[in-house]
Amino acid sequence: MTASLSPAALGTILSIWAHPDDESFLAAGVMAAARDGGQRVVCVSATAGEHGTDDVVTWPPDRLGRVRRWEAAAAMAVLGVGEHAIRGLPDGGLPGRDDEGLAWAGRLLDEVRPDTILTFGPEGMTYHPDHIAVHRWVTEAWERADRPGRLLYATPTVEQIARFGDLYEEWGIYMTEERPAGTPERDLALRLCLTGAALDRKLTALRAMATQTGDVFAQVDLARFEAQIATESFVLARS
């Protein structure tokens, strides 16, 4: 199920995120479908996510960053994405790296020349400062390059928030007291609902991110988790 666009209509895709697993939660189905259709997909992360743990004794930054790179490579293999890179900027420190981040995003646009760019919207989905920084870099680089191709922002929908808002609060996904209003489904540019093998593929990619998703798979109701991650929604950026 889609809105006005389908993965096949996206052409060459540049998928830009902050941490390994952002892309698998928000765009795994779109990227896998595009690769199945023979399209080029380039997926990049600004950081290795080396501080993504509450257990720094077991997972000191050097170890976690190394393992998360391996996890990301495994997830990309599941999705069929062969062009994947992690920039290595500091996890949690992206708001202070605007000059470097903007230059990085600009180089990617020049090198890949995408028909479609996938990234975070202004709220970063969860108000994570790193997510918001990547949104800012990509949007400004796109504007400076005279808006090449289409820029699509990952967005929660009004309907998803109504259905799963309690679950989001239970998981504690939001980084501030702010909460997104969501985008009405009728205003989406792309909406992909995964079922069957396509959903299993996304779940397998997420399972590969075990340092981040192991507790989720162990503790939450799988059917509810599947329903929550089965839909990927994007809105067209407006200048």
C-alpha positions in Angstrom: 0.0 0.0 0.0 1.4 3.4 -1.0 0.4 7.0 -1.2 1.3 8.8 -4.4 4.7 7.1 -4.7 5.9 3.5 -4.7 9.5 2.2 -4.1 9.8 1.5 -7.8 9.2 5.2 -8.5 12.0 6.4 -6.3 14.9 5.7 -8.7 18.3 5.9 -7.1 17.9 6.3 -3.3 20.3 7.9 -0.8 19.2 6.9 2.7 20.9 9.2 5.3 20.6 8.6 9.1 22.3 9.2 12.4 22.8 5.8 13.9 22.9 2.2 12.7 19.3 0.8 13.2 17.6 4.1 12.3 17.4 3.0 8.7 16.2 -0.4 9.6 13.3 0.8 11.7 12.3 3.6 9.4 13.1 2.5 5.8 14.1 -1.2 5.6 11.1 -2.2 3.6 11.5 0.7 1.1 15.2 0.0 0.6 14.7 -3.8 0.2 11.9 -3.3 -2.3 14.0 -0.9 -4.3 16.9 -3.3 -4.4 14.6 -6.1 -5.5 13.6 -3.9 -8.4 17.2 -3.4 -9.4 17.5 0.2 -8.1 20.7 1.7 -6.6 20.4 2.2 -2.9 23.1 3.9 -0.9 22.6 3.9 2.9 24.8 5.9 5.3 25.0 6.6 9.0 26.7 9.6 10.6 27.8 7.7 13.7 28.5 4.1 14.8 26.1 4.5 17.7 28.9 3.8 20.2 27.1 5.3 23.2 23.8 3.5 22.6 23.7 1.6 25.8 23.0 1.9 29.5 25.6 -0.7 30.3 28.9 1.0 29.7 30.8 -1.7 31.6 29.8 -4.5 29.2 29.7 -2.1 26.2 32.4 0.5 26.4 32.2 2.8 23.3 35.0 1.2 21.3 33.5 -2.2 21.7 29.9 -1.1 21.0 30.8 0.9 18.0 32.7 -2.0 16.5 29.9 -4.4 17.1 27.3 -2.0 15.8 29.2 -1.7 12.6 29.1 -5.4 12.2 25.4 -5.5 13.0 24.7 -2.8 10.4 26.6 -4.8 7.8 24.5 -7.9 8.6 21.3 -5.9 8.4 22.2 -4.4 5.1 23.0 -7.8 3.7 19.5 -9.0 4.6 18.1 -6.0 2.8 20.3 -6.4 -0.2 22.0 -3.0 0.2 25.6 -3.4 -0.8 26.5 0.3 -0.7 26.7 1.2 3.0 29.0 3.4 5.0 29.3 4.8 8.6 30.9 8.2 8.8 32.2 7.9 12.3 31.1 11.2 13.8 30.6 11.2 17.6 27.5 9.5 18.8 25.5 12.1 20.8 27.7 14.9 19.5 26.2 15.7 16.1 24.6 19.1 17.1 28.1 20.4 17.6 29.4 19.2 14.2 27.2 21.3 11.8 30.0 22.4 9.5 31.4 18.9 9.1 28.0 17.3 8.8 26.7 19.8 6.2 29.9 19.2 4.1 29.4 15.4 4.4 25.8 15.6 3.3 26.7 17.9 0.4 29.4 15.5 -0.8 27.0 12.6 -0.7 24.5 14.4 -2.8 27.2 15.3 -5.3 28.6 11.7 -5.4 25.4 9.7 -5.5 23.2 12.1 -7.5 20.1 10.5 -6.0 16.6 10.7 -7.4 15.3 10.3 -3.9 16.7 11.1 -0.5 15.3 9.5 2.7 16.0 11.0 6.1 14.5 12.3 9.3 11.8 15.0 9.4 12.2 18.2 11.6 11.3 16.3 14.8 13.7 13.5 14.2 10.9 11.0 14.9 11.9 11.0 18.6 13.4 14.5 19.2 16.8 12.9 19.4 19.3 15.8 18.9 21.4 13.6 16.6 18.4 12.9 14.4 17.5 16.5 14.3 21.0 17.5 13.3 21.0 15.0 10.4 17.7 16.4 9.3 19.2 19.9 9.3 22.3 18.9 7.4 20.5 17.0 4.7 17.8 19.7 4.2 20.4 22.5 4.0 22.6 20.6 1.6 19.6 19.8 -0.6 18.6 23.4 -0.6 22.1 24.6 -1.4 22.3 22.2 -4.3 19.0 23.6 -5.7 16.9 20.7 -4.5 18.1 17.9 -6.7 15.6 15.0 -6.7 12.9 14.6 -4.1 13.5 14.7 -0.3 11.3 12.5 1.8 11.1 12.8 5.5 10.2 9.8 7.7 7.2 10.7 9.7 4.8 9.1 12.2 1.2 9.3 11.1 -1.7 10.6 13.1 -3.2 7.2 12.9 0.0 5.4 14.1 0.3 7.7 17.1 -3.4 7.1 18.0 -2.8 3.4 17.8 0.6 3.0 19.3 1.2 6.1 21.4 0.9 4.2 24.7 3.5 1.7 23.4 5.9 4.6 22.5 5.6 6.0 26.0 6.2 2.5 27.5 9.3 2.2 25.4 10.4 5.7 26.3 11.4 6.6 22.8 11.1 10.4 23.1 14.1 12.4 24.1 12.2 15.5 25.3 8.7 16.4 26.7 7.6 17.3 23.2 5.4 14.9 21.2 4.8 14.8 17.5 1.4 15.6 16.1 1.9 13.2 13.2 1.0 13.4 9.5 -2.4 12.4 8.3 -2.2 9.4 6.0 -3.9 11.4 3.2 -0.9 13.8 3.2 1.8 11.1 2.8 4.0 10.9 -0.3 4.9 7.3 0.4 3.3 4.7 2.6 4.5 1.1 2.5 2.7 -1.6 4.5 4.8 -4.7 4.9 3.3 -8.2 5.2 4.5 -11.8 4.8 8.1 -12.2 3.6 8.7 -8.5 3.3 7.8 -8.0 7.0 9.9 -11.0 8.0 12.8 -9.5 6.1 12.6 -6.3 8.1 12.3 -8.2 11.3 15.4 -10.2 10.4 17.3 -7.0 9.7 16.2 -5.6 13.1 17.2 -8.8 14.9 20.7 -8.4 13.4 20.9 -5.1 15.5 21.0 -7.3 18.6 22.7 -4.7 20.9 19.7 -2.4 20.3 16.8 -4.7 19.7 17.5 -7.8 21.7 15.6 -6.6 24.7 12.7 -5.5 22.6 12.3 -8.9 21.0 12.7 -10.6 24.3 10.2 -8.5 26.3 7.4 -7.1 24.0 4.5 -8.9 22.4 5.9 -9.9 19.0 2.5 -9.4 17.2 2.2 -5.9 18.5 5.8 -5.1 17.6 5.2 -6.4 14.1 2.1 -4.2 13.7 4.0 -1.2 14.9 7.0 -1.5 12.5 5.1 -2.9 9.5 4.2 0.6 8.0 6.9 3.0 6.7 5.6 6.5 6.1 7.2 9.5 4.4 6.2 13.0 3.6 7.5 15.2 0.8 9.8 18.0 2.0 8.5 21.5 1.1 10.8 24.4 0.4 
